[in-house]
Amino acid sequence: MSERAATDGADEPDPEEWEAVFWDIGGVILALDSVQAAHAEFVADLCDRHDVDTTLEEAVETWRTTVGDYFRERDGTEFRSAREGYHRGIEAIVGEEVPREEWNPRFEAVVRSSIEPIPGAPEAIERLAELDLHVGVISDVDDAEGRRMLERFDVRDHFDSITTSEEVGRTKPDPAIFETALEKAGVAPERSLMIGDRYDHDVKGAADMGMHGVAFGADDGPAVAYRIESPEDVLEIVDEE
């Protein structure tokens, strides 16, 4: 069920005039635990193929630490490709560089077969696409990777626009990524909803642009216009009278 956050009424949105609904991918459309499982499966296969003398738990920890450090090293909202982070993680586990053309096909196959959507997300996206609304994505993923995920869940064709941090060169909450998405949609920010699972990046970042933040698992805060418990709850917001 959707829940409207308490406000002073000054900026109360008119639900009859919503023009766009934007979605984050990770944690909103894509179940993050399925990504973690896919990466662990890939690391196990990597260790077998290269006879790595370590436990799976140690190898997975090396992967997560290396990839995490790679992203933490970025300058502010500068975009950093996940592909390069994975490449570094593989080198840290194996002990030497592994050519991308060697590991990437296996990595993509494992991820494609293992990732799962958040329950209700594909159905909600399909139903929104039937309405007179712009349905878009605003996500920090690599461009090709994000599109493959949406295709895997059979929702790619339901989106009118996809805006990624790789395309813009900046990650949320940088205004540039929201501005780019709004320009593509041709809609006013105050008539737009942004569904996200992170308060500072998704919800507050969108609210700072004049959009209305829809928290799905995100922390509470003044930028939360609505809170939903399931992706399908967004349909209640756009259908409100």
Protein Blocks (a to p, Z undefined) as FASTA:
>chain_A
ZZddddehlmgccfklcfbdcddfehplmcfklmmmmmmmmmmmmmmmnopacdfklmmm
mmmmmmmmmmmmpghjaccdfklmmmmmmmmmnopacdfklmmmmmmmmmmmmpccdehk
lmmmmmmmmpccddddddfbdfklmmmmmmmnopmmmpfbdcdfklnopacfbfklmmmm
mmmnopafklcccddfbfklmmmmmmmnopacddehiacdfklmbdcfbfklmmmmmmpZ
Z
